[in-house]
Amino acid sequence: MDLPFKTVTDGPAETEALGASLAGLLKAGDCVMIEGDLGAGKTVFVRGTLRALGVTGPVTSPTFTLAKRYDDARIPASHIDLYRLADGMPGEDPGVLEGEFAPDRVVFIEWPERLGPVSPSGTHYVQIEHLSENTRKITVS
Protein backbone atom coordinates (compact mmCIF):
# COMPACT_ATOMS: atom_id res chain seq x y z
CA MET A 1 0.00 0.00 0.00
CA ASP A 2 1.33 3.41 -0.97
CA LEU A 3 0.07 6.37 1.04
CA PRO A 4 -2.16 8.28 0.74
CA PHE A 5 -4.62 5.58 -0.27
CA LYS A 6 -8.34 5.76 -0.94
CA THR A 7 -10.69 2.87 -1.76
CA VAL A 8 -14.19 1.52 -1.32
CA THR A 9 -14.77 -1.75 0.54
CA ASP A 10 -17.80 -3.98 0.24
CA GLY A 11 -18.29 -5.69 3.58
CA PRO A 12 -16.31 -6.39 6.74
CA ALA A 13 -13.96 -8.93 5.10
CA GLU A 14 -12.70 -6.31 2.62
CA THR A 15 -12.35 -3.71 5.40
CA GLU A 16 -10.31 -6.21 7.45
CA ALA A 17 -8.15 -7.00 4.41
CA LEU A 18 -7.45 -3.30 3.91
CA GLY A 19 -6.45 -3.03 7.56
CA ALA A 20 -4.11 -5.99 7.06
CA SER A 21 -2.40 -4.21 4.18
CA LEU A 22 -1.49 -1.33 6.50
CA ALA A 23 0.39 -3.66 8.87
CA GLY A 24 3.44 -3.86 6.59
CA LEU A 25 3.95 -0.10 6.88
CA LEU A 26 3.84 0.06 10.67
CA LYS A 27 6.75 0.17 13.05
CA ALA A 28 7.10 0.52 16.81
CA GLY A 29 6.18 4.03 17.93
CA ASP A 30 3.56 4.57 15.20
CA CYS A 31 0.07 5.78 15.97
CA VAL A 32 -2.98 5.04 13.80
CA MET A 33 -5.87 7.45 14.36
CA ILE A 34 -9.16 6.09 13.03
CA GLU A 35 -12.18 8.33 12.48
CA GLY A 36 -15.68 7.35 11.44
CA ASP A 37 -19.26 7.26 12.61
CA LEU A 38 -20.54 4.72 15.10
CA GLY A 39 -20.66 1.35 13.33
CA ALA A 40 -18.47 2.50 10.43
CA GLY A 41 -16.00 -0.35 10.82
CA LYS A 42 -13.17 1.17 12.85
CA THR A 43 -12.68 -1.93 15.01
CA VAL A 44 -13.00 -4.18 11.94
CA PHE A 45 -10.13 -2.22 10.33
CA VAL A 46 -8.02 -2.52 13.51
CA ARG A 47 -8.79 -6.25 13.70
CA GLY A 48 -7.42 -6.74 10.19
CA THR A 49 -4.24 -4.87 11.04
CA LEU A 50 -3.73 -6.75 14.30
CA ARG A 51 -4.34 -10.11 12.60
CA ALA A 52 -1.62 -9.24 10.07
CA LEU A 53 0.66 -8.36 13.00
CA GLY A 54 0.13 -11.87 14.38
CA VAL A 55 -2.67 -11.47 16.94
CA THR A 56 -4.74 -14.66 17.03
CA GLY A 57 -7.07 -14.00 19.97
CA PRO A 58 -10.27 -11.94 19.98
CA VAL A 59 -10.03 -8.31 18.84
CA THR A 60 -12.94 -6.28 20.14
CA SER A 61 -13.53 -2.62 20.81
CA PRO A 62 -12.28 -1.53 24.24
CA THR A 63 -15.07 1.05 24.58
CA PHE A 64 -15.66 0.50 28.29
CA THR A 65 -12.10 -0.29 29.31
CA LEU A 66 -10.59 2.49 27.13
CA ALA A 67 -7.58 0.39 26.09
CA LYS A 68 -6.56 -3.17 25.35
CA ARG A 69 -3.03 -4.43 24.88
CA TYR A 70 -1.92 -7.04 22.37
CA ASP A 71 1.56 -8.02 23.48
CA ASP A 72 1.53 -11.18 21.34
CA ALA A 73 1.71 -9.15 18.11
CA ARG A 74 4.88 -8.96 16.00
CA ILE A 75 4.99 -5.36 17.22
CA PRO A 76 3.24 -4.97 20.60
CA ALA A 77 0.08 -2.92 20.14
CA SER A 78 -2.46 -0.91 22.11
CA HIS A 79 -6.03 -0.41 20.92
CA ILE A 80 -7.71 2.65 22.43
CA ASP A 81 -11.39 3.55 22.03
CA LEU A 82 -12.37 7.00 23.31
CA TYR A 83 -16.05 6.87 22.29
CA ARG A 84 -17.46 7.19 25.79
CA LEU A 85 -15.25 10.15 26.69
CA ALA A 86 -15.98 13.80 26.11
CA ASP A 87 -13.37 15.96 24.36
CA GLY A 88 -10.23 16.29 26.43
CA MET A 89 -11.21 13.41 28.74
CA PRO A 90 -12.65 15.47 31.65
CA GLY A 91 -13.29 13.40 34.75
CA GLU A 92 -10.65 10.82 33.79
CA ASP A 93 -7.22 10.53 35.32
CA PRO A 94 -4.88 12.12 32.74
CA GLY A 95 -2.41 9.28 33.24
CA VAL A 96 -4.96 6.55 32.43
CA LEU A 97 -3.53 6.06 28.94
CA GLU A 98 0.09 6.95 29.71
CA GLY A 99 1.47 3.42 29.34
CA GLU A 100 -0.26 2.91 26.01
CA PHE A 101 1.92 5.47 24.22
CA ALA A 102 5.29 3.74 24.38
CA PRO A 103 8.07 3.75 21.78
CA ASP A 104 7.98 -0.06 21.53
CA ARG A 105 4.25 -0.23 20.57
CA VAL A 106 1.89 0.63 17.76
CA VAL A 107 -1.15 2.51 19.05
CA PHE A 108 -4.58 2.43 17.38
CA ILE A 109 -6.97 5.16 18.50
CA GLU A 110 -10.68 5.15 17.69
CA TRP A 111 -12.42 8.53 18.14
CA PRO A 112 -9.07 10.41 18.25
CA GLU A 113 -10.81 13.80 18.22
CA ARG A 114 -11.71 13.12 21.88
CA LEU A 115 -8.05 12.86 22.84
CA GLY A 116 -7.47 16.57 22.42
CA PRO A 117 -4.62 18.29 20.58
CA VAL A 118 -2.16 15.39 20.38
CA SER A 119 -0.37 14.31 17.23
CA PRO A 120 2.39 11.78 17.92
CA SER A 121 5.16 11.39 15.38
CA GLY A 122 4.66 8.48 13.02
CA THR A 123 0.93 9.12 12.86
CA HIS A 124 -1.27 7.55 10.20
CA TYR A 125 -4.85 8.73 9.69
CA VAL A 126 -7.73 6.51 8.64
CA GLN A 127 -11.12 7.96 7.72
CA ILE A 128 -14.02 5.52 7.27
CA GLU A 129 -17.28 6.76 5.74
CA HIS A 130 -20.59 4.88 5.38
CA LEU A 131 -21.71 4.74 1.76
CA SER A 132 -24.38 2.06 2.31
CA GLU A 133 -25.13 -0.76 4.75
CA ASN A 134 -21.98 -2.74 3.80
CA THR A 135 -20.04 -0.29 1.66
CA ARG A 136 -17.37 1.99 3.12
CA LYS A 137 -15.09 4.63 1.64
CA ILE A 138 -11.74 4.39 3.41
CA THR A 139 -8.92 6.89 3.19
CA VAL A 140 -5.52 6.12 4.72
CA SER A 141 -2.84 8.81 4.90
C-alpha positions as CSV (number, residue, x, y, z in Angstrom):
1,M,0.0,0.0,0.0
2,D,1.3,3.4,-1.0
3,L,0.1,6.4,1.0
4,P,-2.2,8.3,0.7
5,F,-4.6,5.6,-0.3
6,K,-8.3,5.8,-0.9
7,T,-10.7,2.9,-1.8
8,V,-14.2,1.5,-1.3
9,T,-14.8,-1.7,0.5
10,D,-17.8,-4.0,0.2
11,G,-18.3,-5.7,3.6
12,P,-16.3,-6.4,6.7
13,A,-14.0,-8.9,5.1
14,E,-12.7,-6.3,2.6
15,T,-12.4,-3.7,5.4
16,E,-10.3,-6.2,7.5
17,A,-8.2,-7.0,4.4
18,L,-7.4,-3.3,3.9
19,G,-6.4,-3.0,7.6
20,A,-4.1,-6.0,7.1
21,S,-2.4,-4.2,4.2
22,L,-1.5,-1.3,6.5
23,A,0.4,-3.7,8.9
24,G,3.4,-3.9,6.6
25,L,4.0,-0.1,6.9
26,L,3.8,0.1,10.7
27,K,6.8,0.2,13.0
28,A,7.1,0.5,16.8
29,G,6.2,4.0,17.9
30,D,3.6,4.6,15.2
31,C,0.1,5.8,16.0
32,V,-3.0,5.0,13.8
33,M,-5.9,7.4,14.4
34,I,-9.2,6.1,13.0
35,E,-12.2,8.3,12.5
36,G,-15.7,7.3,11.4
37,D,-19.3,7.3,12.6
38,L,-20.5,4.7,15.1
39,G,-20.7,1.4,13.3
40,A,-18.5,2.5,10.4
41,G,-16.0,-0.4,10.8
42,K,-13.2,1.2,12.9
43,T,-12.7,-1.9,15.0
44,V,-13.0,-4.2,11.9
45,F,-10.1,-2.2,10.3
46,V,-8.0,-2.5,13.5
47,R,-8.8,-6.3,13.7
48,G,-7.4,-6.7,10.2
49,T,-4.2,-4.9,11.0
50,L,-3.7,-6.8,14.3
51,R,-4.3,-10.1,12.6
52,A,-1.6,-9.2,10.1
53,L,0.7,-8.4,13.0
54,G,0.1,-11.9,14.4
55,V,-2.7,-11.5,16.9
56,T,-4.7,-14.7,17.0
57,G,-7.1,-14.0,20.0
58,P,-10.3,-11.9,20.0
59,V,-10.0,-8.3,18.8
60,T,-12.9,-6.3,20.1
61,S,-13.5,-2.6,20.8
62,P,-12.3,-1.5,24.2
63,T,-15.1,1.1,24.6
64,F,-15.7,0.5,28.3
65,T,-12.1,-0.3,29.3
66,L,-10.6,2.5,27.1
67,A,-7.6,0.4,26.1
68,K,-6.6,-3.2,25.4
69,R,-3.0,-4.4,24.9
70,Y,-1.9,-7.0,22.4
71,D,1.6,-8.0,23.5
72,D,1.5,-11.2,21.3
73,A,1.7,-9.2,18.1
74,R,4.9,-9.0,16.0
75,I,5.0,-5.4,17.2
76,P,3.2,-5.0,20.6
77,A,0.1,-2.9,20.1
78,S,-2.5,-0.9,22.1
79,H,-6.0,-0.4,20.9
80,I,-7.7,2.6,22.4
81,D,-11.4,3.6,22.0
82,L,-12.4,7.0,23.3
83,Y,-16.1,6.9,22.3
84,R,-17.5,7.2,25.8
85,L,-15.3,10.1,26.7
86,A,-16.0,13.8,26.1
87,D,-13.4,16.0,24.4
88,G,-10.2,16.3,26.4
89,M,-11.2,13.4,28.7
90,P,-12.7,15.5,31.6
91,G,-13.3,13.4,34.8
92,E,-10.7,10.8,33.8
93,D,-7.2,10.5,35.3
94,P,-4.9,12.1,32.7
95,G,-2.4,9.3,33.2
96,V,-5.0,6.6,32.4
97,L,-3.5,6.1,28.9
98,E,0.1,6.9,29.7
99,G,1.5,3.4,29.3
100,E,-0.3,2.9,26.0
101,F,1.9,5.5,24.2
102,A,5.3,3.7,24.4
103,P,8.1,3.7,21.8
104,D,8.0,-0.1,21.5
105,R,4.3,-0.2,20.6
106,V,1.9,0.6,17.8
107,V,-1.1,2.5,19.1
108,F,-4.6,2.4,17.4
109,I,-7.0,5.2,18.5
110,E,-10.7,5.2,17.7
111,W,-12.4,8.5,18.1
112,P,-9.1,10.4,18.3
113,E,-10.8,13.8,18.2
114,R,-11.7,13.1,21.9
115,L,-8.1,12.9,22.8
116,G,-7.5,16.6,22.4
117,P,-4.6,18.3,20.6
118,V,-2.2,15.4,20.4
119,S,-0.4,14.3,17.2
120,P,2.4,11.8,17.9
121,S,5.2,11.4,15.4
122,G,4.7,8.5,13.0
123,T,0.9,9.1,12.9
124,H,-1.3,7.6,10.2
125,Y,-4.9,8.7,9.7
126,V,-7.7,6.5,8.6
127,Q,-11.1,8.0,7.7
128,I,-14.0,5.5,7.3
129,E,-17.3,6.8,5.7
130,H,-20.6,4.9,5.4
131,L,-21.7,4.7,1.8
132,S,-24.4,2.1,2.3
133,E,-25.1,-0.8,4.7
134,N,-22.0,-2.7,3.8
135,T,-20.0,-0.3,1.7
136,R,-17.4,2.0,3.1
137,K,-15.1,4.6,1.6
138,I,-11.7,4.4,3.4
139,T,-8.9,6.9,3.2
140,V,-5.5,6.1,4.7
141,S,-2.8,8.8,4.9
